[in-house]
Amino acid sequence: MKTTIVTTTIYIPELLRVYAKNAKDFGHTEIDFVVIGDRKTPAAVKEFCAQLDRDFYPTEYMDIEAQRQYLEPRFPELWQHLRFDSIQRRNIGILRAWENGADTILTIDDDNWIMNQDFVSLHGRVGTTIEVPTITATSGWYNVCAHLEDASNQPFYHRGYPQELRWKDYESFTTTTVKPVQVAVNAGFWLDDPDIDALTRMHRSIQVRGWKNPAQGSFALEPGTWSPFNSQNTAIKRDVIPAYFLSPYIGRYDDIWASYFVDRIAQHFGEVVVFGDPWVRQKRNPHDYWKDLDAERVGMRQTDRFCEALRGISLTGSSYHECFGQLLAGLPEAWAEGPKWSQLEKDGRSDLLQGLRIWHEVFDTILATNTSKLLRRVAVETVESVPGNGTAVLR
């Protein structure tokens, strides 16, 4: 089973040496890296990745020109849609990893430092069945950060958790059952600086010290009980990727709304998102909280309605790609513009729908091409020479 670790960076990603050494120490062989650059990425990253390739595992660095050569000939709309100077160029690395045959695509941020755990194996449970405590909430929502211990014992929520549901956990009844579950996504947690929204950061300082209950460990959410998950320290199984698009036009809700698409489709297939191990220590890069707040405004206002729309769309597809197409077809009507929407919200909706369409068409093209190649190969393999006359038959 092949695992590809994907990251974007505007720095020299020294932490990748630590990830590579960790994988080596635990005996992993089917590993490679894809590093996506941007206009601010130092030129020295190319040589750094080449050295990582020589010392550890295959490592592909894609600068802007390499990205253009990869996307523009086949997928010009996607090339035009993805902004420069944005973390959402991660889509290119995810697509590259998928096309290169990754079974597990593991996305990390360049400020996530690995702990002394078997990082690849813990994330490698995606696509498998494991037995784990599984939580059901009558509200259909669960605050996964309730399992984390803050240094000052303050409660907090994952970035992107619906605003209208916060501080109402007492209204929901939860049950936990240990049972086997099929894992679609494994979302690792973070020590020190957790993934919370800018409004919370401006209001209080949160420092994660670990589990509230150290014996508890990883847990899953029952299909139909949702939580956001992000795109750092996150493993996604191959089948999910055609339904996982990070929009560059909805600010800091790119990975959040992508996670809600996955929540909805995973629910349809009876699959789960697991939260917990492996942990990373987040040494967060510098941020302007006011800019972050501006980038979260549309998501904060629209997430409740967006998720309500997703929940209301019926699914009948037999793959994540098919179900993604059904959500895309139903979303414009289910999530219609309201009279009080700001222009920013209207533009965000329009650009998001455009990006989702482009991503779906990309995989329409790839999957159709792959099917055609498979049929041709099968045809060739079934051609046999008939003894005695040298003619060929197709069986």
C-alpha positions as CSV (number, residue, x, y, z in Angstrom):
1,M,0.0,0.0,0.0
2,K,1.5,3.3,-1.1
3,T,1.4,6.4,1.0
4,T,2.1,9.9,-0.4
5,I,2.8,12.8,1.9
6,V,1.7,16.1,0.3
7,T,2.5,19.6,1.5
8,T,2.7,23.2,0.2
9,T,5.4,25.5,1.5
10,I,6.9,29.0,1.1
11,Y,9.8,28.0,3.3
12,I,12.5,25.3,3.0
13,P,10.5,22.4,4.6
14,E,13.1,21.1,7.0
15,L,10.5,19.1,8.9
16,L,10.2,16.7,6.0
17,R,13.5,15.2,7.0
18,V,11.9,14.3,10.3
19,Y,8.9,12.7,8.6
20,A,11.2,10.7,6.3
21,K,13.4,9.6,9.2
22,N,10.4,8.5,11.2
23,A,9.1,6.4,8.3
24,K,12.6,4.8,7.8
25,D,12.9,4.1,11.5
26,F,9.6,2.3,11.5
27,G,10.5,0.3,8.4
28,H,8.2,1.8,5.8
29,T,9.1,1.4,2.1
30,E,6.1,2.4,0.0
31,I,6.4,6.1,0.8
32,D,6.9,9.2,-1.4
33,F,6.6,13.0,-1.0
34,V,5.1,15.7,-3.2
35,V,6.0,19.3,-2.4
36,I,4.1,22.1,-4.0
37,G,5.8,25.5,-4.3
38,D,4.3,29.0,-4.9
39,R,5.7,32.3,-6.0
40,K,7.2,33.0,-2.5
41,T,8.9,29.5,-2.2
42,P,12.7,29.8,-2.1
43,A,14.6,28.4,-5.1
44,A,16.7,26.3,-2.6
45,V,13.6,24.1,-2.0
46,K,14.4,22.3,-5.3
47,E,17.8,21.1,-4.1
48,F,16.4,20.3,-0.6
49,C,13.8,18.0,-2.2
50,A,16.5,16.5,-4.4
51,Q,18.6,15.7,-1.4
52,L,15.6,14.2,0.4
53,D,15.0,12.0,-2.6
54,R,18.6,10.8,-2.5
55,D,18.8,10.3,1.2
56,F,15.3,8.8,2.0
57,Y,12.3,8.4,-0.3
58,P,11.2,9.6,-3.8
59,T,10.4,13.3,-3.5
60,E,8.9,15.4,-6.3
61,Y,9.1,19.2,-6.0
62,M,6.7,21.0,-8.3
63,D,7.5,24.7,-8.8
64,I,5.2,27.0,-10.6
65,E,6.4,26.0,-14.1
66,A,6.2,22.3,-13.3
67,Q,2.6,22.8,-12.1
68,R,1.8,24.6,-15.3
69,Q,3.2,21.9,-17.4
70,Y,1.3,19.3,-15.4
71,L,-2.1,21.0,-15.5
72,E,-2.4,23.4,-18.4
73,P,-2.4,20.9,-21.3
74,R,-5.0,18.6,-19.9
75,F,-6.9,20.7,-17.3
76,P,-6.6,24.4,-18.3
77,E,-9.7,25.4,-16.3
78,L,-8.2,24.0,-13.1
79,W,-4.9,25.7,-13.8
80,Q,-6.7,29.0,-14.3
81,H,-9.0,28.5,-11.2
82,L,-6.2,27.9,-8.6
83,R,-4.8,31.1,-7.2
84,F,-1.1,31.8,-6.7
85,D,0.0,32.6,-3.1
86,S,-2.6,30.3,-1.6
87,I,-2.4,27.1,0.3
88,Q,-5.1,25.7,-1.9
89,R,-2.5,24.9,-4.5
90,R,-2.3,21.8,-2.4
91,N,-5.0,20.5,-4.8
92,I,-2.3,20.0,-7.3
93,G,-0.2,17.8,-5.0
94,I,-3.3,15.8,-4.1
95,L,-4.2,15.2,-7.7
96,R,-0.6,14.3,-8.6
97,A,-0.4,11.8,-5.7
98,W,-3.7,10.3,-6.8
99,E,-2.6,10.0,-10.4
100,N,0.7,8.4,-9.3
101,G,-1.3,5.6,-7.6
102,A,-1.3,6.6,-3.9
103,D,-3.6,4.4,-1.8
104,T,-3.4,6.9,1.1
105,I,-2.8,10.6,0.6
106,L,-1.5,12.3,3.7
107,T,-1.6,16.1,3.8
108,I,0.5,18.0,6.3
109,D,1.2,21.7,7.0
110,D,4.8,22.9,7.0
111,D,4.5,23.9,10.7
112,N,3.4,20.4,11.9
113,W,6.2,18.6,13.8
114,I,5.9,14.9,14.1
115,M,5.9,13.1,17.5
116,N,7.6,9.8,18.4
117,Q,4.8,7.7,16.9
118,D,4.6,5.4,13.9
119,F,3.1,8.3,11.8
120,V,2.5,6.3,8.6
121,S,1.0,3.2,10.2
122,L,-1.4,5.2,12.4
123,H,-2.6,7.1,9.4
124,G,-2.5,3.9,7.3
125,R,-5.8,2.7,8.9
126,V,-7.7,4.6,6.2
127,G,-9.4,2.2,3.8
128,T,-9.3,-0.5,6.5
129,T,-11.8,-1.8,9.1
130,I,-10.8,-1.1,12.8
131,E,-12.5,-1.5,16.1
132,V,-12.7,1.9,17.9
133,P,-15.0,3.8,20.2
134,T,-17.7,5.3,17.9
135,I,-19.8,8.3,19.0
136,T,-23.3,9.1,18.0
137,A,-25.0,12.5,18.8
138,T,-28.7,13.1,18.6
139,S,-28.0,16.5,17.2
140,G,-26.0,15.1,14.3
141,W,-23.0,17.1,15.5
142,Y,-20.1,16.5,17.9
143,N,-17.3,18.7,19.2
144,V,-14.2,16.6,18.8
145,C,-12.2,19.1,20.7
146,A,-14.1,18.2,23.8
147,H,-11.6,15.4,24.1
148,L,-8.6,17.7,24.3
149,E,-7.1,19.2,27.5
150,D,-6.4,22.9,27.4
151,A,-3.7,24.2,29.7
152,S,-6.3,26.5,31.4
153,N,-9.1,24.0,31.1
154,Q,-11.1,26.1,28.7
155,P,-13.6,24.5,26.3
156,F,-13.1,25.3,22.6
157,Y,-14.3,24.1,19.1
158,H,-12.6,23.0,15.9
159,R,-12.3,25.7,13.3
160,G,-15.3,25.6,11.1
161,Y,-17.7,24.1,13.6
162,P,-21.1,25.7,13.0
163,Q,-21.6,28.9,14.9
164,E,-25.2,28.4,15.7
165,L,-24.4,25.0,17.4
166,R,-21.7,26.2,19.7
167,W,-22.2,26.2,23.4
168,K,-25.3,24.0,22.9
169,D,-23.7,20.6,23.5
170,Y,-26.0,20.1,26.5
171,E,-28.9,19.9,24.1
172,S,-27.5,16.8,22.4
173,F,-27.5,13.3,23.9
174,T,-24.4,11.2,23.0
175,T,-23.6,7.5,23.1
176,T,-20.4,5.6,22.6
177,T,-20.1,2.0,21.2
178,V,-16.9,0.1,20.6
179,K,-17.4,-1.5,17.2
180,P,-15.7,-2.2,13.8
181,V,-15.8,0.7,11.4
182,Q,-14.6,1.3,7.8
183,V,-12.3,4.4,7.9
184,A,-12.5,6.9,5.1
185,V,-10.4,9.7,6.8
186,N,-8.0,9.7,9.7
187,A,-7.7,13.2,11.3
188,G,-4.7,13.5,13.6
189,F,-4.8,16.0,16.5
190,W,-2.4,18.7,17.5
191,L,-0.4,19.7,20.6
192,D,0.2,23.3,21.7
193,D,-1.6,25.4,19.1
194,P,-4.8,23.7,17.9
195,D,-6.8,24.4,14.8
196,I,-9.3,26.9,16.1
197,D,-10.8,30.0,14.4
198,A,-9.5,33.5,14.6
199,L,-12.4,34.8,16.7
200,T,-11.5,32.2,19.4
201,R,-7.8,33.1,19.2
202,M,-8.5,36.8,19.7
203,H,-10.7,36.0,22.7
204,R,-8.6,33.5,24.6
205,S,-5.3,31.6,24.4
206,I,-5.7,27.9,23.9
207,Q,-2.8,25.5,24.5
208,V,-3.4,21.8,24.1
209,R,-1.6,19.5,26.5
210,G,-3.0,16.2,25.4
211,W,-6.1,14.0,25.9
212,K,-8.5,14.9,28.7
213,N,-8.6,11.1,29.3
214,P,-5.2,9.7,28.4
215,A,-6.6,6.1,28.3
216,Q,-9.2,7.1,25.8
217,G,-7.3,7.3,22.5
218,S,-8.6,7.7,19.0
219,F,-12.4,7.6,18.3
220,A,-14.7,7.7,15.4
221,L,-18.0,9.5,14.7
222,E,-21.0,7.4,13.6
223,P,-22.1,8.0,10.1
224,G,-24.6,10.9,10.3
225,T,-22.7,12.5,13.3
226,W,-20.6,15.3,11.8
227,S,-17.5,17.3,12.7
228,P,-15.2,19.3,10.5
229,F,-11.7,18.1,9.9
230,N,-8.8,20.0,8.4
231,S,-6.1,19.4,5.8
232,Q,-3.2,19.2,8.2
233,N,-2.1,15.9,9.7
234,T,-4.9,14.3,7.7
235,A,-4.9,11.0,5.8
236,I,-7.6,10.4,3.1
237,K,-8.2,7.1,1.3
238,R,-7.8,7.1,-2.4
239,D,-11.5,6.6,-3.2
240,V,-12.4,9.8,-1.4
241,I,-10.1,12.2,-3.3
242,P,-12.5,12.8,-6.3
243,A,-14.9,14.2,-3.7
244,Y,-12.3,16.4,-1.9
245,F,-11.7,19.8,-3.3
246,L,-10.1,22.8,-1.5
247,S,-11.6,25.9,-2.9
248,P,-9.4,29.0,-3.1
249,Y,-12.3,31.3,-3.0
250,I,-13.9,30.7,0.4
251,G,-11.0,31.8,2.6
252,R,-10.1,29.7,5.5
253,Y,-13.0,27.4,5.0
254,D,-11.5,25.6,2.0
255,D,-10.7,22.4,3.9
256,I,-13.7,22.8,6.3
257,W,-16.3,22.7,3.6
258,A,-14.4,20.0,1.7
259,S,-14.6,17.9,4.9
260,Y,-18.4,18.4,5.0
261,F,-18.7,17.0,1.5
262,V,-16.8,14.0,2.7
263,D,-18.9,13.7,5.9
264,R,-22.1,13.6,3.8
265,I,-20.8,11.0,1.3
266,A,-19.1,8.9,4.0
267,Q,-22.5,8.8,5.8
268,H,-24.1,7.4,2.6
269,F,-21.5,4.6,2.5
270,G,-21.6,3.9,6.2
271,E,-17.9,5.0,6.5
272,V,-16.4,7.1,9.3
273,V,-13.8,9.8,10.1
274,V,-11.4,8.8,12.9
275,F,-9.9,11.5,15.2
276,G,-6.9,11.3,17.4
277,D,-3.5,9.6,16.7
278,P,-1.0,10.4,15.4
279,W,-0.4,13.7,17.0
280,V,1.7,16.6,15.7
281,R,3.1,19.5,17.6
282,Q,2.0,22.7,15.8
283,K,4.6,25.5,15.9
284,R,2.2,27.8,14.1
285,N,3.6,30.1,11.4
286,P,3.0,33.8,12.0
287,H,-0.6,34.9,11.4
288,D,-2.5,38.2,11.4
289,Y,-5.7,37.3,13.3
290,W,-7.6,40.2,11.7
291,K,-6.8,38.9,8.2
292,D,-7.7,35.4,9.3
293,L,-11.0,36.7,10.7
294,D,-11.8,38.3,7.4
295,A,-11.0,35.1,5.6
296,E,-13.4,33.2,7.9
297,R,-16.3,35.6,7.7
298,V,-18.2,34.0,4.8
299,G,-17.7,30.5,6.2
300,M,-18.8,31.5,9.7
301,R,-22.0,33.0,8.3
302,Q,-22.8,30.3,5.8
303,T,-21.7,27.0,7.3
304,D,-25.0,26.2,9.0
305,R,-27.0,26.7,5.8
306,F,-24.4,25.0,3.7
307,C,-24.4,21.8,5.8
308,E,-28.2,21.8,6.0
309,A,-28.2,21.9,2.2
310,L,-25.7,19.0,2.0
311,R,-27.8,16.9,4.4
312,G,-30.9,17.5,2.4
313,I,-29.6,16.1,-0.9
314,S,-30.3,12.5,-1.6
315,L,-27.5,10.2,-2.7
316,T,-27.7,7.1,-4.8
317,G,-24.1,6.9,-6.2
318,S,-21.9,3.9,-5.9
319,S,-18.6,5.9,-5.6
320,Y,-17.4,9.1,-4.0
321,H,-17.0,10.6,-7.4
322,E,-20.6,9.8,-8.4
323,C,-22.0,11.1,-5.1
324,F,-19.9,14.3,-5.4
325,G,-21.5,14.9,-8.8
326,Q,-25.0,14.4,-7.2
327,L,-24.1,16.9,-4.4
328,L,-22.8,19.3,-7.0
329,A,-26.1,19.0,-9.1
330,G,-28.3,19.5,-6.1
331,L,-26.4,22.2,-4.2
332,P,-27.4,25.3,-6.3
333,E,-31.0,24.8,-5.5
334,A,-30.6,23.5,-2.0
335,W,-28.2,26.3,-1.0
336,A,-29.9,29.2,-2.9
337,E,-28.9,32.8,-2.4
338,G,-30.8,34.6,0.3
339,P,-32.1,38.2,0.2
340,K,-29.7,39.2,3.0
341,W,-26.6,37.7,1.5
342,S,-23.6,40.1,1.1
343,Q,-21.9,40.4,-2.3
344,L,-18.9,38.5,-0.7
345,E,-21.2,35.6,0.1
346,K,-22.7,35.6,-3.3
347,D,-19.3,35.6,-5.0
348,G,-18.0,32.9,-2.7
349,R,-20.9,30.6,-3.5
350,S,-20.5,31.2,-7.2
351,D,-16.7,30.6,-7.2
352,L,-17.1,27.5,-5.0
353,L,-19.6,25.9,-7.3
354,Q,-17.4,26.7,-10.3
355,G,-14.4,25.0,-8.6
356,L,-16.4,22.0,-7.6
357,R,-17.6,21.6,-11.2
358,I,-14.0,21.8,-12.5
359,W,-12.8,19.2,-10.0
360,H,-15.6,16.9,-10.9
361,E,-14.9,17.3,-14.6
362,V,-11.2,16.6,-14.0
363,F,-12.0,13.2,-12.5
364,D,-14.6,12.6,-15.2
365,T,-11.8,12.9,-17.7
366,I,-9.2,10.9,-15.7
367,L,-11.6,8.0,-14.8
368,A,-12.9,7.8,-18.4
369,T,-9.3,7.7,-19.7
370,N,-8.3,5.1,-17.2
371,T,-11.3,2.9,-18.1
372,S,-10.5,3.2,-21.8
373,K,-6.9,2.1,-21.1
374,L,-8.0,-0.8,-19.0
375,L,-10.4,-2.0,-21.7
376,R,-7.7,-1.8,-24.3
377,R,-5.3,-3.7,-22.1
378,V,-7.8,-6.4,-21.4
379,A,-8.6,-6.7,-25.1
380,V,-4.9,-7.1,-25.9
381,E,-4.4,-9.7,-23.2
382,T,-7.3,-11.8,-24.5
383,V,-6.0,-11.9,-28.1
384,E,-4.6,-15.4,-28.7
385,S,-3.1,-16.9,-31.8
386,V,-5.1,-19.9,-33.2
387,P,-2.8,-22.8,-33.7
388,G,-2.2,-23.8,-37.3
389,N,-3.3,-20.7,-39.2
390,G,-1.7,-17.8,-37.3
391,T,-4.9,-15.8,-37.1
392,A,-5.9,-14.0,-33.9
393,V,-9.2,-14.1,-32.1
394,L,-10.6,-11.8,-29.5
395,R,-12.4,-13.7,-26.7
